[in-house]
Amino acid sequence: MIAKFNIKNRTYTIYKEQVVIQIGAFENIANAFKESKRLSKITGKPTIIVCDQNLYKVLISGFETNLATNNIAAKLLKIEICVFLLTYN
């Protein structure tokens, strides 16, 4: 396990060598939560907000394969949402 986050009584875990999609980094946590909720509805995947260097990064996780990650990334790019693929290992 790389990291474990608790947000609003929900626990999210990033496991070794898991690929996540980062879609933004926000200075305002309210904006991060707003985008997180929107992306969760679009993708059907859990989202995580991580605070790093005073920025709230919105990550999409829960992918079983790299193909699944790439399919969601392509879907987001089609609707003009910029994505960054990150690997935690």
N, C-alpha and C positions, 0 to 999 in steps of 0.2 A: 504494500500500500504506500502511495506517495503522499497523499494528503486526505484529510477528512474535514468536512465543513458542516456546520450546523446553521441552518437558516430557517427561521420561523418554524421551529420544531421538526424540521426535516433534515435528515442526514444524507450528505452526498459524499461519495468516496471516489477518488481517482486511484486506479490500480497501476501497477508497474507497466510501463510501455503502452499506456492507453493514449490514443489520439483523441484530442478534443478540438473543437472549432472555437476560435475566439472571434467575436464579431464587433467588439468595440471596447474602448476604455474611456470611462467617464469620470469627470471631476465631481459630479453630483450623484450621490447614491440613489436618489429618487429617479433620475434618468436611467440609471443602470437597471433598477428594478422594473421600470416601465418597459425597457427593451427586452429584458429577460422574460417577462410575461408574454410579450408579443411573439418572441421567437419560440417559446415553448409551445404556443398554440400553432404556429406555422409548421414546426418540425415534429411535434409529438414527442420530443426528447426532453430529458431534464436539463435545466440550466443551472449554472453555478455563477455566483458573483464572488470574485476574489479581489481583495484590496492589496495592491502592490505599488509601492512608491507613490502614495496619495492618489492613485487612480483605481477605480472600480472596474475590473475587467469582467466582461460577460462571456462565459464559456458555455458551449453546448457539449454534453457528454452522453454516455449511454450507448455507444456504438459497439456492436459485437465484432465487426470486421472493418478493415480499411475500405472495402467497397461500399459499405453502408455509410461510412464517413464521407467518402467522395460523392455519393449520391445526394446526401443532404447538402454538401457544399455546393454542388452544381445547381440544386434547386434554389438555394439562397442567391447564388450569383445571377440566376435567371430573373429574379425579382429585384436585382440591383442592390443586394446587400453584400458588402465587402467581407470576405472571410480570410482568416489566417488559420492554417492547420498547425497544431502544436503537438509534439510528442513528449510525454512525461515518462522518463525512465530512471 
